[in-house]
């Protein structure tokens, strides 16, 4: 039972890490195109889909992460910061990048802690 719970937790953390990685990729792309005329910044969403999958797991006992995939959207194209049509706010992107990297680090450390716990259980210590 404990091993299955840890496995599900790691699966959820893995799905969250995929979302985080997609978001970091989008942020890095935004930063790389900060000087490109008419470039529209991208945003990645995944938390609500992941939350729905977790709620379904809690109510049904079946974990299905197939619909908990990150989706990429254009930031509101009406939001323009420069006369050339580019809407990348470099300061916002840098803060977002730092935030996502810290969140990813926390998730990786959670997976490692779960793995150590499972290893301890399996070794019977």
Phi, psi and omega in degrees: 000313180296319180295323178292320178297316178295320178299315179296318178300316179294324177296318178294316178297323177296318178295320178295321177295323176298318177296317178299316180296320177297320179294317178299318177301317180295318179296315179298322177295318177299314180298316181296334182253020182299337181251010181273120179302141177064014177284136177250125182297150179252151175231145179245133177240138175206344187298317183292321178294320178293319178298319177297319179295322178293318177299318177298319179298316181295324182275327185255340183084001180247124179267116179233103182264010184295332180262001181267052181260146177292144176238140181256134180231154171282138172297153182316110182297344177286347179272099180246132180258342183229160181293335180278005176091358179282135180244023178278123173261102189299323179294319178297318180295321180293319177295316179298320179298313179300314180301315182292323179293322177294315179299318179298319179298318178298318181293318179297318178296327176293318177298317179296319179296318177298320180294320177295320179296314180297319178298319178297317179296316182293329179276351176075028179265000000 
